[in-house]
Amino acid sequence: MTVSRREFLKASVVVVGVPWLGLAPAAAAAADPPRKGGTLRVGFYIEAQTMDPHLSGSKIDRQVYHNIYEPLVTLDTRLGVKPGLAESWTQPDPKTLVFKLRRGVKFHDGTDFNAEAAKFNIERMKTEPKSVRKGEVANIDTVDVVDSHTIRVNLKKPDAALLATLTDRAGMMVSPKVVQERGAELGRNAKGAGTGPFEFVEWVRDSHLIIKRNDAYWNKQGGPYLDRVRYRPIPDDVVKLQSLQSGEIDVMDYVQPRDVAAVKADKNVVVVDVPSLADFAYQLNLTRPPFNNKALRQAVASALDLEQIVKGVWLNVGVAANGPIPPTSWAYDRSIAPIKRDLAKAKAKLAEGGQPNGFTFTMTTNNIPINVQEAEVMQAQLAEAGIVAKVKLVDSATLIADGNNKNFEMISFQWSGRPDPDGNTYQFLRTTPGTSFNWSGISNPQIDALLDRTREISNQAERRKLYSELTKLLQDELPMLFIIHPIEPKAFSPRVQNYEAIPDGMMRFKDVWMR
Amino acid sequence: MARLVLQRLAATVPVLLLVTAGVFALLHLTPGDPIDAMMAESADATAKASLRAELGLDRPLHVQYVAWMGRLLRGDLGHSIRNGEPVLENVSRRIRPSLQLALLAMAISLLVAFPVGIASAVRRNTSVDRVGTTFALFGICMPNFLLALLLIFLFGVTLRWLPISGYVDPAEELVDGLRSLALPAVTLGLALAAVVTRTLRSSMLEALTEDYVRTARAKGLSEWRVVRGHVLRNALIPVVTVLGLQLGTLIGGAVITEYVFALPGIGRLVVDGVFARDYPLVQGVVLLIAVGFIASNLVVDLLYGLIDPRIRHR
């Protein structure tokens, strides 16, 4: 399997640009009308943590949520924001958002979704002591109920990224009645709690979680078609894949790069490449030697061969990164090339940085096979420039602790990405006191100003220009080394039809049906 | 007998204190933090701080330990940080598959190990013995995960006789339950059978050279009665010791097998808990596992008396 970067970019345009084709499994059967019924069996790598979207800190939870709950606004395949439970919105001034809510929507418990319910949800995210959403809705000051189906959201300061944030957990509406009556029990039992195309049925911890079709779903176009969806945790990748190949499950959430070629050759499995929002990178510690020296950061960047890493380690299941923003985003600037390998430049920069004979540093990374391989390849590439990288392998909790405490020289940072480019940039690069994902410790007035500006203006074309400027600046300043924007392939049984891939990787089964 | 049990129970108190203090210290000294691990994708310091305060994780370590011990004395193991459920509930849900798997694996190992071990010892240095010892060596050398994947490939993917992964409770659906446990039980059972075979063979060989065996033979007893009544019974003590120790390992230490077969057992619970730095969960489970180990060793000691009257306790 060889895909050049250009082909990948073209492919991602096709994937994100032609939503009505309904992607992969459907293409062959475009003529068949959708059939109602069937149970879709989904294999996940771990179990969900909680059914309460306001308390959820686990990525896997969202896979279930996007079928039982609905956010105020949703994403389309191009990462544009489209109506969800809000049928329209206006922004009378940069600090005010007015949402017109959809009428006739009921929660699964029979109560009405209305302005009061929306206000209740946003306020719960802000005030509930265990809320994990506080940071996402921090810019929301107050919510006013204008009429039964209109709310006005008053912001503390302009936030162009807020709408995109509301397409996920922070925008999801839970039945106030269920929250009040069930309390903490909602975490395990979400019966009646959502408005989505599927209703929660049962969750037997460590075994399975079942949702069923909501026949009273407000949107009468298309599905839901499936009778049920049954999720099960299968932690081992090899076993999960074998379960799919032998027909024990119909969908698996992620195929490892090493398995992609083999699985694509298997006629009993359909692979859908879902270009992601992610950027996999390394943060460099700017607060201490050696990487407080810009020339040495540039030497490392010039010594690395990203194309080779993408090809050799990631087996082309992804594309070399030019910065934090992935090709799936409207803000991606394809005219900016990833940093090219240039050993002569690396040597020159080493001399400029006062280390003409190279230097030694430690790179901290997760102790998982693909990270170890990547570290080894980088080690070899850097060695050719005379730079010695020592690899320190840690588990993810230690990695986060080391990052937060700036206890590293270079550290792996694999970010799953956010639909708005703000989510891939601001929290990593803006000067922030205290803890944040700005592990590198970068504090650059020019970058800060650019980042602030991208939040204040809402015009997409203008924001795109600012992000291009930022990307170029980052290639020079190098607080982080951006390696790859991975593809996150999902695999299906050929019976599964009409799956629409959205780059946030969430599997929304509303229009999916089984042959 | 009752006095022995009481004495042994009293002796467990310092052991358990040591275990809890050790686990508590080790966990908290390990870098990483449960809230960061749980909210790995959030840099929201205020939310994290309020969650830490809510869970009491911002208090000094000794205060946390005393609070934990205080709750423990009232029979409360606390709540898991990650899923918010009581630790005891997590454990009681996870212990079932682990116990069923351990007992099934043990049954398989005994069914295999006794005939093979006895035959190897009685027919020492013949081809029977060589086949037996080769099997034992193979079982000890074969890593669990590899055997597991081979079994899955053969019986799950190729022949499709058995499910590849997942767990069904045999108490609810007997046939499906046993089918779901078959491959993992064989995986664990074969490794254990190898250990038991070797132990049984060597202790039988030792017993076979004893004077009383010669006497028994001289009395004209049939070889089978000599082996069964005199050799095997005397050779059982080390085997029971091994089985007692292994039972504990099977329950708490079958992590890889549980992982590969997606079995929700106690071993995976601990390992996932450690990765998530879920302090109360890990502390609680390790405590319970320690109690389990102590109990199974006590049972083994009592069994000694049944097998060998000379060590019967007064």
Chai-1 contact restraints between the chains, C-beta under 6 A:
chainA,res_idxA,chainB,res_idxB,connection_type,confidence,min_distance_angstrom,max_distance_angstrom,comment,restraint_id
A,Q49,B,N83,contact,1.0,0.0,6.0,A-B,restraint_1
A,G57,B,M38,contact,1.0,0.0,6.0,A-B,restraint_2
A,G57,B,M39,contact,1.0,0.0,6.0,A-B,restraint_3
A,P129,B,S50,contact,1.0,0.0,6.0,A-B,restraint_4
A,P129,B,E54,contact,1.0,0.0,6.0,A-B,restraint_5
A,V132,B,M39,contact,1.0,0.0,6.0,A-B,restraint_6
A,K134,B,D44,contact,1.0,0.0,6.0,A-B,restraint_7
A,K134,B,A47,contact,1.0,0.0,6.0,A-B,restraint_8
A,G135,B,S42,contact,1.0,0.0,6.0,A-B,restraint_9
A,G135,B,D44,contact,1.0,0.0,6.0,A-B,restraint_10
A,G135,B,A47,contact,1.0,0.0,6.0,A-B,restraint_11
A,G187,B,G84,contact,1.0,0.0,6.0,A-B,restraint_12
A,D206,B,P264,contact,1.0,0.0,6.0,A-B,restraint_13
A,I234,B,S165,contact,1.0,0.0,6.0,A-B,restraint_14
A,I234,B,A262,contact,1.0,0.0,6.0,A-B,restraint_15
A,P235,B,Y259,contact,1.0,0.0,6.0,A-B,restraint_16
A,D236,B,Y259,contact,1.0,0.0,6.0,A-B,restraint_17
A,D236,B,V260,contact,1.0,0.0,6.0,A-B,restraint_18
A,V239,B,S165,contact,1.0,0.0,6.0,A-B,restraint_19
A,V239,B,V260,contact,1.0,0.0,6.0,A-B,restraint_20
A,Q242,B,V157,contact,1.0,0.0,6.0,A-B,restraint_21
A,Q242,B,I164,contact,1.0,0.0,6.0,A-B,restraint_22
A,S243,B,I164,contact,1.0,0.0,6.0,A-B,restraint_23
A,S246,B,V157,contact,1.0,0.0,6.0,A-B,restraint_24
A,E248,B,I164,contact,1.0,0.0,6.0,A-B,restraint_25
A,D395,B,F275,contact,1.0,0.0,6.0,A-B,restraint_26
A,A397,B,G32,contact,1.0,0.0,6.0,A-B,restraint_27
A,A397,B,A37,contact,1.0,0.0,6.0,A-B,restraint_28
A,A397,B,R277,contact,1.0,0.0,6.0,A-B,restraint_29
A,T398,B,P31,contact,1.0,0.0,6.0,A-B,restraint_30
A,T398,B,G32,contact,1.0,0.0,6.0,A-B,restraint_31
A,I400,B,D36,contact,1.0,0.0,6.0,A-B,restraint_32
A,A401,B,P31,contact,1.0,0.0,6.0,A-B,restraint_33
A,A401,B,G32,contact,1.0,0.0,6.0,A-B,restraint_34
A,Q427,B,A43,contact,1.0,0.0,6.0,A-B,restraint_35
A,G434,B,A45,contact,1.0,0.0,6.0,A-B,restraint_36
A,T435,B,A45,contact,1.0,0.0,6.0,A-B,restraint_37
A,S436,B,A43,contact,1.0,0.0,6.0,A-B,restraint_38
A,F437,B,A43,contact,1.0,0.0,6.0,A-B,restraint_39
